[in-house]
Amino acid sequence: MSPPLHDGQGRRFEYLRLSLTDVCNFRCSYCLPDGYRKQAGQPTNLSVDEIRRLVTAFARLGLWKVRLTGGEPSLRQELLEIARTVAAVPGIRKLAMTTNGYRLADRAADYAAAGIDALNVSVDSLEPARFAAITGHDWLGEVLGGITAARRAGISAIKLNSVLMHGVNDDELNSFTAFVAEHDLTLRFIEVMRTNDNPEFFNDHHLAGAVIADQLERSGWQRLPREAGAGPAIEFAAPGGRGRIGIIAPYSKDFCASCNRLRVSAKGKLHLCLFGDVGIDLRPLVQDDAQLDELTGRIVALTATKAPGHRLHQGNSGATPHLASIGG
């Protein structure tokens, strides 16, 4: 195995976010309010074999956690085959997936059998009418039922993702804290992030995660130390010990200092930052197993050039049109 993967700031990378498709069947107000729009002339998604070679190269460089993202990854026809393939790559110890919960109740057992051992499920409101207004679908009951089914299937690491929006769902903090404590779940509040497609929405609805953090601490929630391989969330434990809440606040000071992840799009482009200017095409190097050494060398060289941080504070979202484009 090659030495662990580092960038020029000394950050170590152990975590790959791999998009399987940019297609999504939700119309979330902060991401795709008009729904997914197919662009003509786009290349096909990476094949299962291309994904295997890609993940193998990253695993050789010490990455041990892979998260399948989208768009909505459950819309990818080969999802189960991809999951089994990735889970079988030597060195991969954790396979996670982020989903909007579509058909999760029906598929949870299949996901678990394919090797998916962690799920993040988007739940932006616990009120059915508001959930429908945010996502475009009146499916809150089905999504929550899917979470129950996933736990019964043996997927014990389940987190809820909720985009924190001023004037939309920021009045639900008490409902969310009670829900996660009752069900012993983890919830991640995510700040609205400005992308090229949503500047007006961002200006109207961005709320700093620090506001929620202050409210949690005043309610007796305890801030927790960051675990190895964890994402950027600042985590809090409930006063009674059941349930956790994390806050992902990309506009906070030094947010990028703990970055431990790289991203590859469904078309095979490496994105060193969610808000970078360009994705670098790795697809030519995943056509044959004989290219693995060249691929790992390319990944090492590119990762060394990763910028110290994003430029969101300057209103610069890079080339990211919306979060579904490269998996958030």
Secondary structure as GFF3:
##gff-version 3
##sequence-region A 1 328
A	DSSP	beta_strand	15	19	.	.	.	ID=ss1
A	DSSP	alpha_helix	48	60	.	.	.	ID=ss2
A	DSSP	beta_strand	65	69	.	.	.	ID=ss3
A	DSSP	three_ten_helix	73	75	.	.	.	ID=ss4
A	DSSP	alpha_helix	79	87	.	.	.	ID=ss5
A	DSSP	beta_strand	94	99	.	.	.	ID=ss6
A	DSSP	alpha_helix	104	113	.	.	.	ID=ss7
A	DSSP	beta_strand	118	122	.	.	.	ID=ss8
A	DSSP	alpha_helix	128	135	.	.	.	ID=ss9
A	DSSP	alpha_helix	140	152	.	.	.	ID=ss10
A	DSSP	beta_strand	157	164	.	.	.	ID=ss11
A	DSSP	three_ten_helix	170	172	.	.	.	ID=ss12
A	DSSP	alpha_helix	173	183	.	.	.	ID=ss13
A	DSSP	beta_strand	186	191	.	.	.	ID=ss14
A	DSSP	alpha_helix	199	205	.	.	.	ID=ss15
A	DSSP	alpha_helix	209	218	.	.	.	ID=ss16
A	DSSP	beta_strand	222	223	.	.	.	ID=ss17
A	DSSP	beta_strand	234	237	.	.	.	ID=ss18
A	DSSP	beta_strand	244	248	.	.	.	ID=ss19
A	DSSP	three_ten_helix	255	258	.	.	.	ID=ss20
A	DSSP	beta_strand	261	264	.	.	.	ID=ss21
A	DSSP	beta_strand	269	271	.	.	.	ID=ss22
A	DSSP	beta_strand	280	281	.	.	.	ID=ss23
A	DSSP	three_ten_helix	283	285	.	.	.	ID=ss24
A	DSSP	three_ten_helix	289	291	.	.	.	ID=ss25
A	DSSP	alpha_helix	292	303	.	.	.	ID=ss26
A	DSSP	three_ten_helix	312	314	.	.	.	ID=ss27
A	DSSP	three_ten_helix	323	325	.	.	.	ID=ss28
###
